[in-house]
């Protein structure tokens, strides 16, 4: 083999080695993105189309009330009438966890330019066996993003509902831990508030009222929403009035 051929062979070998190395690196990178613990890539495709539809909806008047979170809000079809005359926009998407609220924050929150955001999320995290600490950490991250966007934006955290499904799955302790955490977050952060809607959905002994839920024992039925509104609407109104007076 001539010297020139040796050099050409070396370059061919180096090119193959570089391509192989790059392929391995890209594979590692994509696999890292897709790990369940990241809470980012997993389930992305499931929500991308739903979130994209928000862009086609009318842009709300700045300073209104924005509902974000999971299916308890998404399935609330009478929300505008139930919360009237408050200017309400619903941008919840079903099945979402706190990680998805972080992932799609820029598509969901800033375009609406809200004065007050009402948050219902965490139930699906619990269903996916996430612990309370991780749920509260991501909720805190989301709050930080809101405050970075506009420090004057109010936030109302709604308690995770102590639904019959949570009892069946032995997850009530996690639900209660998350709700206690929400209380602390509201206590420690200016402009963040908390409302517990569970008393409207339980009997005097603290047991879930099964007649207020759909067959899955998780989502509220029409009467369940009516009961939730008895506590949620006054809480939203109180925060709304407080912001208006500032």
One Martini backbone bead per residue (centre of mass of N, CA, C, O) as a GRO file, in nm:
protein
  246
    1UNK     BB    1   0.097   0.035   0.023
    2UNK     BB    2   0.069   0.358  -0.018
    3UNK     BB    3   0.093   0.647   0.151
    4UNK     BB    4  -0.169   0.772   0.033
    5UNK     BB    5  -0.343   0.527   0.112
    6UNK     BB    6  -0.301   0.540   0.412
    7UNK     BB    7  -0.429   0.819   0.450
    8UNK     BB    8  -0.708   0.749   0.333
    9UNK     BB    9  -0.772   0.525   0.535
   10UNK     BB   10  -0.754   0.696   0.791
   11UNK     BB   11  -0.985   0.889   0.717
   12UNK     BB   12  -1.204   0.676   0.692
   13UNK     BB   13  -1.183   0.574   0.983
   14UNK     BB   14  -1.234   0.846   1.125
   15UNK     BB   15  -1.516   0.899   1.009
   16UNK     BB   16  -1.648   0.648   1.129
   17UNK     BB   17  -1.583   0.712   1.424
   18UNK     BB   18  -1.731   0.982   1.439
   19UNK     BB   19  -2.012   0.881   1.357
   20UNK     BB   20  -2.040   0.683   1.590
   21UNK     BB   21  -2.003   0.883   1.823
   22UNK     BB   22  -2.244   1.066   1.750
   23UNK     BB   23  -2.463   0.848   1.765
   24UNK     BB   24  -2.423   0.778   2.061
   25UNK     BB   25  -2.472   1.063   2.175
   26UNK     BB   26  -2.760   1.098   2.065
   27UNK     BB   27  -2.883   0.855   2.201
   28UNK     BB   28  -2.823   0.945   2.490
   29UNK     BB   29  -2.977   1.211   2.477
   30UNK     BB   30  -3.261   1.101   2.404
   31UNK     BB   31  -3.284   0.905   2.642
   32UNK     BB   32  -3.264   1.118   2.863
   33UNK     BB   33  -3.523   1.272   2.782
   34UNK     BB   34  -3.709   0.990   2.820
   35UNK     BB   35  -3.716   0.986   3.109
   36UNK     BB   36  -3.948   0.967   3.354
   37UNK     BB   37  -3.810   1.160   3.572
   38UNK     BB   38  -3.816   1.424   3.400
   39UNK     BB   39  -4.120   1.497   3.298
   40UNK     BB   40  -4.104   1.580   2.976
   41UNK     BB   41  -4.113   1.369   2.731
   42UNK     BB   42  -4.323   1.225   2.865
   43UNK     BB   43  -4.626   1.284   2.696
   44UNK     BB   44  -4.596   1.511   2.489
   45UNK     BB   45  -4.771   1.417   2.243
   46UNK     BB   46  -5.042   1.410   2.403
   47UNK     BB   47  -5.040   1.750   2.441
   48UNK     BB   48  -4.958   1.921   2.196
   49UNK     BB   49  -5.230   1.937   2.041
   50UNK     BB   50  -5.400   2.059   2.268
   51UNK     BB   51  -5.228   2.314   2.314
   52UNK     BB   52  -5.234   2.422   2.019
   53UNK     BB   53  -5.541   2.508   2.028
   54UNK     BB   54  -5.512   2.768   2.195
   55UNK     BB   55  -5.402   2.955   1.962
   56UNK     BB   56  -5.700   2.954   1.814
   57UNK     BB   57  -5.802   3.113   2.036
   58UNK     BB   58  -5.911   3.365   2.188
   59UNK     BB   59  -5.784   3.645   2.321
   60UNK     BB   60  -5.781   3.757   2.618
   61UNK     BB   61  -5.828   3.981   2.838
   62UNK     BB   62  -5.638   4.144   3.026
   63UNK     BB   63  -5.651   4.040   3.375
   64UNK     BB   64  -5.772   3.776   3.413
   65UNK     BB   65  -5.898   3.451   3.457
   66UNK     BB   66  -5.692   3.157   3.495
   67UNK     BB   67  -5.718   2.818   3.409
   68UNK     BB   68  -5.519   2.550   3.540
   69UNK     BB   69  -5.447   2.201   3.444
   70UNK     BB   70  -5.661   1.947   3.463
   71UNK     BB   71  -5.958   1.766   3.421
   72UNK     BB   72  -6.126   1.910   3.637
   73UNK     BB   73  -6.120   2.167   3.452
   74UNK     BB   74  -6.167   2.068   3.161
   75UNK     BB   75  -6.464   1.937   3.243
   76UNK     BB   76  -6.564   2.236   3.297
   77UNK     BB   77  -6.820   2.348   3.103
   78UNK     BB   78  -6.959   2.576   3.321
   79UNK     BB   79  -6.748   2.792   3.414
   80UNK     BB   80  -6.846   3.067   3.311
   81UNK     BB   81  -7.122   3.060   3.456
   82UNK     BB   82  -7.025   2.982   3.748
   83UNK     BB   83  -6.814   3.256   3.751
   84UNK     BB   84  -6.997   3.467   3.719
   85UNK     BB   85  -6.851   3.776   3.615
   86UNK     BB   86  -6.594   3.653   3.568
   87UNK     BB   87  -6.301   3.655   3.366
   88UNK     BB   88  -6.282   3.348   3.199
   89UNK     BB   89  -6.010   3.111   3.136
   90UNK     BB   90  -5.956   2.785   2.987
   91UNK     BB   91  -5.624   2.584   3.011
   92UNK     BB   92  -5.681   2.296   3.050
   93UNK     BB   93  -5.528   1.956   3.053
   94UNK     BB   94  -5.571   1.631   3.034
   95UNK     BB   95  -5.356   1.438   3.252
   96UNK     BB   96  -5.186   1.638   3.381
   97UNK     BB   97  -4.888   1.740   3.517
   98UNK     BB   98  -4.660   1.940   3.658
   99UNK     BB   99  -4.453   1.897   3.427
  100UNK     BB  100  -4.649   1.997   3.199
  101UNK     BB  101  -4.685   2.285   3.303
  102UNK     BB  102  -4.389   2.352   3.255
  103UNK     BB  103  -4.353   2.277   2.955
  104UNK     BB  104  -4.630   2.467   2.867
  105UNK     BB  105  -4.619   2.754   2.977
  106UNK     BB  106  -4.570   2.945   2.725
  107UNK     BB  107  -4.847   2.851   2.582
  108UNK     BB  108  -5.053   2.916   2.828
  109UNK     BB  109  -4.994   3.189   2.992
  110UNK     BB  110  -4.881   3.455   2.849
  111UNK     BB  111  -5.110   3.493   2.625
  112UNK     BB  112  -5.333   3.572   2.862
  113UNK     BB  113  -5.254   3.785   3.071
  114UNK     BB  114  -5.300   3.744   3.375
  115UNK     BB  115  -5.413   3.831   3.706
  116UNK     BB  116  -5.530   3.531   3.761
  117UNK     BB  117  -5.444   3.205   3.888
  118UNK     BB  118  -5.591   2.880   3.868
  119UNK     BB  119  -5.488   2.582   4.044
  120UNK     BB  120  -5.513   2.231   3.915
  121UNK     BB  121  -5.276   2.007   4.054
  122UNK     BB  122  -5.147   1.649   4.125
  123UNK     BB  123  -5.332   1.402   4.089
  124UNK     BB  124  -5.166   1.258   3.858
  125UNK     BB  125  -4.910   1.227   4.016
  126UNK     BB  126  -5.029   1.041   4.230
  127UNK     BB  127  -5.122   0.820   4.035
  128UNK     BB  128  -4.799   0.798   3.945
  129UNK     BB  129  -4.640   0.790   4.229
  130UNK     BB  130  -4.581   1.059   4.338
  131UNK     BB  131  -4.446   1.259   4.557
  132UNK     BB  132  -4.498   1.537   4.740
  133UNK     BB  133  -4.225   1.681   4.705
  134UNK     BB  134  -4.219   1.684   4.391
  135UNK     BB  135  -4.483   1.839   4.351
  136UNK     BB  136  -4.399   2.094   4.513
  137UNK     BB  137  -4.150   2.166   4.350
  138UNK     BB  138  -4.299   2.211   4.076
  139UNK     BB  139  -4.490   2.422   4.179
  140UNK     BB  140  -4.267   2.623   4.255
  141UNK     BB  141  -4.157   2.656   3.969
  142UNK     BB  142  -4.414   2.767   3.845
  143UNK     BB  143  -4.438   3.016   4.024
  144UNK     BB  144  -4.170   3.141   3.936
  145UNK     BB  145  -4.256   3.185   3.642
  146UNK     BB  146  -4.483   3.378   3.700
  147UNK     BB  147  -4.312   3.595   3.855
  148UNK     BB  148  -4.122   3.649   3.616
  149UNK     BB  149  -4.341   3.750   3.427
  150UNK     BB  150  -4.542   3.859   3.687
  151UNK     BB  151  -4.551   3.967   4.011
  152UNK     BB  152  -4.873   4.055   4.011
  153UNK     BB  153  -4.964   3.775   3.985
  154UNK     BB  154  -5.206   3.575   4.087
  155UNK     BB  155  -5.246   3.279   4.311
  156UNK     BB  156  -5.462   2.983   4.317
  157UNK     BB  157  -5.469   2.710   4.522
  158UNK     BB  158  -5.608   2.395   4.476
  159UNK     BB  159  -5.710   2.135   4.614
  160UNK     BB  160  -5.680   1.816   4.631
  161UNK     BB  161  -5.897   1.573   4.575
  162UNK     BB  162  -6.073   1.335   4.791
  163UNK     BB  163  -6.125   1.088   4.620
  164UNK     BB  164  -6.228   0.767   4.595
  165UNK     BB  165  -5.977   0.671   4.438
  166UNK     BB  166  -5.771   0.751   4.658
  167UNK     BB  167  -5.875   0.547   4.858
  168UNK     BB  168  -5.843   0.285   4.691
  169UNK     BB  169  -5.519   0.360   4.638
  170UNK     BB  170  -5.386   0.467   4.897
  171UNK     BB  171  -5.349   0.826   4.860
  172UNK     BB  172  -5.436   1.026   5.087
  173UNK     BB  173  -5.168   1.105   5.222
  174UNK     BB  174  -5.061   1.255   4.974
  175UNK     BB  175  -5.283   1.456   4.940
  176UNK     BB  176  -5.248   1.588   5.222
  177UNK     BB  177  -4.951   1.671   5.181
  178UNK     BB  178  -4.998   1.861   4.946
  179UNK     BB  179  -5.201   2.050   5.087
  180UNK     BB  180  -5.007   2.139   5.308
  181UNK     BB  181  -4.803   2.258   5.110
  182UNK     BB  182  -4.989   2.476   4.994
  183UNK     BB  183  -5.023   2.631   5.252
  184UNK     BB  184  -4.721   2.708   5.279
  185UNK     BB  185  -4.684   2.850   5.012
  186UNK     BB  186  -4.897   3.072   5.070
  187UNK     BB  187  -4.760   3.178   5.334
  188UNK     BB  188  -4.460   3.239   5.186
  189UNK     BB  189  -4.618   3.384   4.934
  190UNK     BB  190  -4.674   3.649   4.764
  191UNK     BB  191  -4.979   3.616   4.591
  192UNK     BB  192  -5.051   3.343   4.739
  193UNK     BB  193  -5.318   3.103   4.744
  194UNK     BB  194  -5.577   2.910   4.929
  195UNK     BB  195  -5.812   2.631   4.863
  196UNK     BB  196  -6.058   2.423   5.020
  197UNK     BB  197  -6.296   2.195   4.860
  198UNK     BB  198  -6.362   1.934   5.031
  199UNK     BB  199  -6.604   2.006   5.222
  200UNK     BB  200  -6.812   1.999   4.967
  201UNK     BB  201  -6.729   1.664   4.914
  202UNK     BB  202  -6.819   1.596   5.211
  203UNK     BB  203  -6.894   1.470   5.494
  204UNK     BB  204  -6.882   1.531   5.832
  205UNK     BB  205  -6.664   1.275   5.852
  206UNK     BB  206  -6.480   1.296   5.569
  207UNK     BB  207  -6.633   1.160   5.345
  208UNK     BB  208  -6.693   1.078   5.041
  209UNK     BB  209  -6.926   1.179   4.794
  210UNK     BB  210  -7.018   0.964   4.552
  211UNK     BB  211  -7.254   1.137   4.405
  212UNK     BB  212  -7.021   1.358   4.289
  213UNK     BB  213  -6.929   1.128   4.090
  214UNK     BB  214  -6.810   0.951   3.868
  215UNK     BB  215  -6.749   0.623   3.797
  216UNK     BB  216  -6.429   0.659   3.857
  217UNK     BB  217  -6.397   0.836   4.132
  218UNK     BB  218  -6.263   1.130   4.029
  219UNK     BB  219  -6.468   1.279   3.872
  220UNK     BB  220  -6.690   1.516   3.838
  221UNK     BB  221  -7.003   1.601   3.843
  222UNK     BB  222  -7.235   1.834   3.822
  223UNK     BB  223  -7.285   1.844   4.131
  224UNK     BB  224  -6.988   1.861   4.208
  225UNK     BB  225  -6.942   2.140   4.085
  226UNK     BB  226  -7.153   2.289   4.247
  227UNK     BB  227  -7.012   2.237   4.518
  228UNK     BB  228  -6.733   2.357   4.458
  229UNK     BB  229  -6.831   2.651   4.396
  230UNK     BB  230  -6.911   2.732   4.693
  231UNK     BB  231  -6.586   2.773   4.747
  232UNK     BB  232  -6.434   2.880   4.493
  233UNK     BB  233  -6.570   3.147   4.412
  234UNK     BB  234  -6.518   3.312   4.673
  235UNK     BB  235  -6.209   3.286   4.656
  236UNK     BB  236  -6.170   3.426   4.388
  237UNK     BB  237  -6.317   3.690   4.463
  238UNK     BB  238  -6.129   3.774   4.694
  239UNK     BB  239  -5.869   3.795   4.526
  240UNK     BB  240  -5.977   3.986   4.311
  241UNK     BB  241  -6.040   4.223   4.506
  242UNK     BB  242  -5.756   4.254   4.618
  243UNK     BB  243  -5.625   4.329   4.347
  244UNK     BB  244  -5.811   4.575   4.278
  245UNK     BB  245  -5.711   4.742   4.547
  246UNK     BB  246  -5.392   4.781   4.461
   0.00000   0.00000   0.00000
